[in-house]
Amino acid sequence: MKEYWNGNNSISKTFWYAWVIGSVAIAFAFGLIAFLAGYLFSVSSIQLAIATFIFLLLINPYYIFCWVALWRSSKNTENKAIHILTKALVIAHAGIVIYNITSIQEITSTSF
């Protein structure tokens, strides 16, 4: 983890292992837990909204870790286009996450 945070790995290793596989694994684990909870217990829409909010609280620190790791590992390439594309991807994903967070706040403030 320290190698990723310090940007000592290649861009491809950081992107595929930390960001893609890590994010998918976290989302799959959460989905499995939510499915099992819904199957075993009666789950209301409010409980589902709370669970989604908790998921976002858990995955956002991981996304921040991935952004920092990918941003810092972008220096490990000689290809300037890949370097710029990597930073653009991080900025775009951060914007999407921030937009989603603000959208959830708007939805929850009007629904409840």
N, CA and C of each residue as an Amber inpcrd file, in Angstrom:
protein
   336
   0.8270000  -1.1990000   0.0000000   0.0000000   0.0000000   0.0000000
   0.8690000   1.2590000   0.0000000   1.9660000   1.1970000   0.7310000
   2.8400000   2.3580000   0.8060000   3.4630000   2.6680000  -0.5580000
   3.7660000   1.6060000  -1.3260000   4.3370000   1.8180000  -2.6560000
   3.3390000   2.5230000  -3.5790000   2.0620000   2.1450000  -3.4390000
   1.0420000   2.8070000  -4.2440000   0.8930000   4.2680000  -3.8280000
   0.7940000   4.5170000  -2.5400000   0.5990000   5.8740000  -2.0370000
   1.7510000   6.7920000  -2.4520000   2.9770000   6.2750000  -2.4110000
   4.1410000   7.0790000  -2.7750000   4.3480000   7.1890000  -4.2750000
   3.5700000   6.4570000  -5.0660000   3.6920000   6.5300000  -6.5170000
   4.8840000   5.7690000  -7.0490000   5.3050000   4.7320000  -6.3560000
   6.4760000   3.9660000  -6.7780000   6.1540000   2.8580000  -7.7700000
   4.8910000   2.6130000  -8.0580000   4.5010000   1.5840000  -9.0180000
   4.2150000   2.2050000 -10.3750000   4.1210000   1.3570000 -11.3830000
   3.8000000   1.8430000 -12.7190000   2.3400000   2.2850000 -12.7760000
   2.0390000   3.0690000 -13.7780000   0.6630000   3.5410000 -13.9520000
  -0.2730000   2.3560000 -14.1770000   0.1410000   1.4270000 -15.0240000
  -0.7470000   0.3020000 -15.3280000  -1.0130000  -0.5540000 -14.0860000
  -0.0090000  -0.7990000 -13.2810000  -0.2040000  -1.5920000 -12.0690000
  -1.1180000  -0.8550000 -11.0910000  -0.9030000   0.4340000 -10.9170000
  -1.7400000   1.2210000 -10.0150000  -3.1760000   1.2860000 -10.5150000
  -3.3420000   1.5280000 -11.8070000  -4.6860000   1.6480000 -12.3690000
  -5.4410000   0.3280000 -12.2620000  -4.8480000  -0.7610000 -12.7390000
  -5.5720000  -2.0280000 -12.7930000  -5.7250000  -2.6820000 -11.4390000
  -4.6630000  -2.7270000 -10.6610000  -4.7520000  -3.4320000  -9.3690000
  -5.4530000  -2.6050000  -8.3070000  -4.9920000  -1.3900000  -8.0980000
  -5.5460000  -0.5780000  -7.0090000  -6.9250000  -0.0280000  -7.3730000
  -7.0190000   0.6150000  -8.5400000  -8.2460000   1.3140000  -8.8580000
  -9.3370000   0.3680000  -9.3710000  -9.0860000  -0.3340000 -10.4390000
 -10.1460000  -1.1370000 -11.0670000 -10.4970000  -2.3590000 -10.2220000
  -9.5220000  -3.2070000  -9.9610000  -9.8150000  -4.4420000  -9.2240000
 -10.2460000  -4.1280000  -7.7930000  -9.5850000  -3.1750000  -7.1460000
  -9.9570000  -2.8040000  -5.7860000 -11.3620000  -2.2400000  -5.6940000
 -11.7150000  -1.3520000  -6.6060000 -13.0610000  -0.7600000  -6.6040000
 -14.1320000  -1.7980000  -6.8980000 -13.8650000  -2.6730000  -7.8590000
 -14.8330000  -3.7160000  -8.1900000 -15.0010000  -4.6690000  -7.0100000
 -13.9050000  -5.0080000  -6.3570000 -13.9850000  -5.9190000  -5.2010000
 -14.8000000  -5.3040000  -4.0700000 -14.5960000  -4.0340000  -3.8050000
 -15.3570000  -3.3600000  -2.7490000 -16.8360000  -3.2870000  -3.1200000
 -17.1310000  -2.9130000  -4.3580000 -18.5260000  -2.8290000  -4.7970000
 -19.1890000  -4.2090000  -4.7840000 -18.4600000  -5.2420000  -5.2090000
 -19.0130000  -6.5960000  -5.1890000 -19.2980000  -7.0440000  -3.7640000
 -18.3680000  -6.7780000  -2.8640000 -18.5690000  -7.1730000  -1.4620000
 -19.7800000  -6.4610000  -0.8750000 -19.9040000  -5.1600000  -1.1410000
 -21.0600000  -4.4250000  -0.6450000 -22.3550000  -4.9480000  -1.2610000
 -22.3420000  -5.2000000  -2.5670000 -23.5310000  -5.7260000  -3.2330000
 -23.9380000  -7.0760000  -2.6860000 -22.9600000  -7.9230000  -2.4070000
 -23.2490000  -9.2330000  -1.8350000 -23.8470000  -9.1020000  -0.4380000
 -23.2800000  -8.2150000   0.3630000 -23.8120000  -7.9900000   1.7080000
 -25.2430000  -7.4300000   1.6320000 -25.4630000  -6.4620000   0.7250000
 -26.8050000  -5.8860000   0.5750000 -27.7940000  -6.9330000   0.0810000
 -27.3680000  -7.7760000  -0.8600000 -28.2480000  -8.8320000  -1.3620000
 -28.6100000  -9.8110000  -0.2520000 -27.6080000 -10.2300000   0.5010000
 -27.8710000 -11.1800000   1.5850000 -28.7430000 -10.5660000   2.6710000
 -28.5070000  -9.2940000   2.9790000 -29.3420000  -8.6220000   3.9820000
 -30.7750000  -8.5010000   3.4870000 -30.9570000  -8.1750000   2.2160000
 -32.3000000  -8.0840000   1.6560000 -32.9890000  -9.4330000   1.5840000
 -32.2100000 -10.4670000   1.3480000 -32.7710000 -11.8130000   1.2660000
 -33.1390000 -12.3570000   2.6470000 -32.2940000 -12.0870000   3.6290000
 -32.5020000 -12.6380000   4.9650000 -33.4270000 -11.7890000   5.8350000
 -33.4550000 -10.4810000   5.5790000 -34.2430000  -9.5760000   6.4140000
 -35.1420000  -8.7400000   5.5270000 -36.1710000  -8.1710000   6.1170000
 -37.0340000  -7.2460000   5.3980000 -36.3570000  -5.8770000   5.3940000
 -36.0450000  -5.3750000   4.2130000 -35.3100000  -4.1170000   4.1000000
 -36.2220000  -3.0740000   3.4760000 -36.3400000  -1.9220000   4.1450000
 -37.1600000  -0.8310000   3.6190000 -36.3160000   0.0740000   2.7310000
 -36.9580000   0.9860000   2.0400000 -36.2390000   1.9050000   1.1660000
 -35.3560000   2.8640000   1.9690000 -35.7890000   3.2040000   3.1640000
 -34.9660000   4.0680000   4.0200000 -33.7050000   3.3250000   4.4370000
 -33.8410000   2.0590000   4.7950000 -32.6640000   1.2740000   5.1670000
 -31.7230000   1.1050000   3.9790000 -32.2700000   0.9480000   2.7920000
 -31.4480000   0.8420000   1.5970000 -30.7150000   2.1490000   1.3150000
 -31.3940000   3.2720000   1.5210000 -30.7410000   4.5700000   1.3420000
 -29.6220000   4.7650000   2.3600000 -29.8420000   4.3580000   3.5880000
 -28.8030000   4.4530000   4.6210000 -27.6240000   3.5600000   4.2700000
 -27.9070000   2.3590000   3.7890000 -26.8330000   1.4430000   3.3960000
 -26.0200000   2.0070000   2.2310000 -26.6900000   2.6470000   1.2790000
 -25.9880000   3.2710000   0.1580000 -25.1110000   4.4170000   0.6340000
 -25.6190000   5.2050000   1.5590000 -24.8300000   6.2960000   2.1230000
 -23.6040000   5.7520000   2.8510000 -23.7660000   4.6870000   3.6050000
 -22.6340000   4.0620000   4.3050000 -21.6160000   3.5360000   3.3020000
 -22.1050000   2.9290000   2.2050000 -21.1990000   2.4600000   1.1630000
 -20.3730000   3.6030000   0.6040000 -21.0090000   4.7360000   0.3470000
 -20.2690000   5.8870000  -0.1690000 -19.2540000   6.4040000   0.8370000
 -19.6140000   6.3710000   2.1060000 -18.6450000   6.7830000   3.1330000
 -17.4350000   5.8520000   3.1630000 -17.6590000   4.5900000   2.8710000
 -16.5680000   3.6260000   2.8920000 -15.7190000   3.6700000   1.6240000
 -16.3450000   3.8840000   0.4720000 -15.5830000   3.8150000  -0.7710000
 -14.8850000   5.1360000  -1.1050000 -15.3980000   6.2550000  -0.6340000
 -14.7520000   7.5250000  -0.9660000 -13.3260000   7.6430000  -0.4380000
 -13.0210000   7.2390000   0.7800000 -11.6040000   7.2570000   1.1910000
 -10.7300000   6.3490000   0.3160000 -11.2950000   5.2420000  -0.1480000
 -10.5330000   4.3740000  -1.0430000 -10.2970000   5.0740000  -2.3800000
 -11.3020000   5.7700000  -2.8890000 -11.1150000   6.5210000  -4.1270000
 -10.0400000   7.5890000  -3.9580000 -10.0370000   8.2710000  -2.8390000
  -9.0060000   9.2890000  -2.5980000  -7.6290000   8.6440000  -2.6100000
  -7.5100000   7.4750000  -1.9800000  -6.2460000   6.7400000  -2.0170000
  -5.8510000   6.4330000  -3.4650000  -6.7930000   5.9690000  -4.2690000
  -6.5050000   5.6360000  -5.6680000  -6.1290000   6.8690000  -6.4790000
  -6.8170000   7.9770000  -6.2390000  -6.4830000   9.2090000  -6.9620000
  -5.0560000   9.6420000  -6.6650000  -4.6990000   9.6590000  -5.3940000
  -3.3430000  10.0710000  -5.0090000  -2.3160000   9.1130000  -5.6000000
  -2.5800000   7.8200000  -5.4990000  -1.6410000   6.8180000  -6.0100000
  -1.4670000   6.9500000  -7.5210000  -2.5590000   7.1070000  -8.2510000
  -2.4700000   7.2180000  -9.7000000  -1.8200000   8.5320000 -10.1190000
  -2.1690000   9.6100000  -9.4430000  -1.5730000  10.9120000  -9.7450000
  -0.0610000  10.8530000  -9.5500000   0.3690000  10.2770000  -8.4400000
   1.7970000  10.2120000  -8.1530000   2.5260000   9.2170000  -9.0510000
   1.8680000   8.1530000  -9.4530000   2.5350000   7.1740000 -10.3100000
   2.5990000   7.6300000 -11.7630000   1.8800000   8.6970000 -12.0990000
   1.9150000   9.1890000 -13.4790000   3.2960000   9.7100000 -13.8600000
   4.1190000   9.9860000 -12.8880000   5.4880000  10.4510000 -13.1720000
   6.3830000   9.3130000 -13.6630000   5.8980000   8.0770000 -13.5460000
   6.7100000   6.9160000 -13.8930000   6.6120000   6.5260000 -15.3620000
   6.1230000   7.4040000 -16.1970000   6.0380000   7.1120000 -17.6310000
   6.8260000   8.1500000 -18.4170000   7.3520000   7.7150000 -19.5300000
   8.0600000   8.6420000 -20.4170000   7.1160000   9.2220000 -21.4640000
   5.9490000   8.6260000 -21.6110000   4.9680000   9.0740000 -22.5800000
   4.1700000  10.2290000 -21.9790000   4.3590000  11.4080000 -22.5390000
   3.7060000  12.6110000 -22.0070000   2.1810000  12.5370000 -22.1400000
   1.6940000  11.9160000 -23.2150000   0.2410000  11.8020000 -23.4110000
  -0.3900000  10.9420000 -22.3190000   0.2560000   9.8420000 -21.9580000
  -0.2490000   8.9830000 -20.8800000  -0.2170000   9.7310000 -19.5580000
   0.8300000  10.4980000 -19.3400000   0.9600000  11.2970000 -18.1160000
  -0.2200000  12.2620000 -17.9890000  -0.5210000  12.9800000 -19.0620000
  -1.6180000  13.9600000 -19.0530000  -2.9700000  13.2480000 -18.9690000
  -3.1340000  12.1600000 -19.7050000  -4.3890000  11.4150000 -19.6890000
  -4.6820000  10.8620000 -18.2990000  -3.6540000  10.4090000 -17.6130000
  -3.8330000   9.8830000 -16.2550000  -4.3510000  10.9630000 -15.3190000
  -3.7620000  12.1310000 -15.3810000  -4.2000000  13.2200000 -14.5070000
  -5.6140000  13.6900000 -14.8780000  -5.9220000  13.6930000 -16.1710000
  -7.2730000  14.0700000 -16.6000000  -8.3030000  13.0570000 -16.1010000
  -7.9400000  11.7790000 -16.1310000  -8.8370000  10.7370000 -15.6310000
  -9.1090000  10.9090000 -14.1420000  -8.0840000  11.2160000 -13.3750000
  -8.2550000  11.4270000 -11.9330000  -9.1690000  12.6220000 -11.6760000
  -8.9380000  13.7150000 -12.3830000  -9.7640000  14.9180000 -12.2050000
 -11.2160000  14.6370000 -12.6040000 -11.4140000  13.9380000 -13.7210000
 -12.7750000  13.6250000 -14.1700000 -13.4940000  12.7220000 -13.1700000
 -12.8070000  11.7120000 -12.6740000 -13.4460000  10.8010000 -11.7180000
 -13.7620000  11.5170000 -10.4130000 -12.8700000  12.3730000  -9.9640000
 -13.1370000  13.1510000  -8.7470000 -14.3670000  14.0350000  -8.9430000
 -14.4930000  14.6350000 -10.1150000 -15.6700000  15.4560000 -10.4110000
 -16.9520000  14.6530000 -10.3930000 -16.9100000  13.4460000 -10.9480000
 -18.0890000  12.5780000 -10.9500000 -18.4780000  12.1880000  -9.5250000
 -17.4920000  11.8360000  -8.7140000 -17.7760000  11.4500000  -7.3260000
 -18.3640000  12.6230000  -6.5550000 -17.8080000  13.8040000  -6.7220000
 -18.3290000  14.9940000  -6.0310000 -19.7580000  15.2920000  -6.4990000
 -20.0040000  15.1690000  -7.7880000 -21.3570000  15.3770000  -8.3050000
 -22.3350000  14.3700000  -7.7000000 -21.9250000  13.1150000  -7.6370000
 -22.8010000  12.0830000  -7.0620000 -23.0910000  12.3400000  -5.5940000
 -22.0960000  12.7940000  -4.8550000 -22.3090000  13.0930000  -3.4380000
 -23.3090000  14.2300000  -3.2830000 -23.1600000  15.2850000  -4.0670000
 -24.0970000  16.4070000  -3.9630000 -25.4850000  16.0040000  -4.4290000
 -25.5840000  15.1060000  -5.3960000 -26.8870000  14.6330000  -5.8550000
 -27.5830000  13.8250000  -4.7680000 -26.8340000  13.0090000  -4.0590000
 -27.4290000  12.2220000  -2.9710000 -27.9250000  13.1400000  -1.8720000
 -27.2090000  14.1960000  -1.5640000 -27.6600000  15.1330000  -0.5490000
 -28.9620000  15.8010000  -0.9710000 -29.0790000  16.1370000  -2.2480000
 -30.3290000  16.7410000  -2.7270000 -31.4810000  15.7590000  -2.6600000
 -31.2400000  14.5120000  -3.0280000 -32.2910000  13.4960000  -3.0180000
 -32.7470000  13.2110000  -1.5970000 -31.8000000  13.0400000  -0.6790000
 -32.1750000  12.7040000   0.6910000 -32.8480000  13.8590000   1.4050000
 -32.4890000  15.1000000   1.0530000 -33.1230000  16.2150000   1.7350000
 -34.5680000  16.4220000   1.2690000 -34.8960000  15.9780000   0.0660000
 -36.2760000  16.1320000  -0.4050000 -37.1100000  14.8910000  -0.1760000
 -36.4930000  13.7350000  -0.0060000 -37.2530000  12.4790000   0.1260000
 -37.6970000  12.2050000   1.5590000 -36.9130000  12.6190000   2.5160000
 -37.2160000  12.2330000   3.8980000 -37.8490000  13.3520000   4.6120000
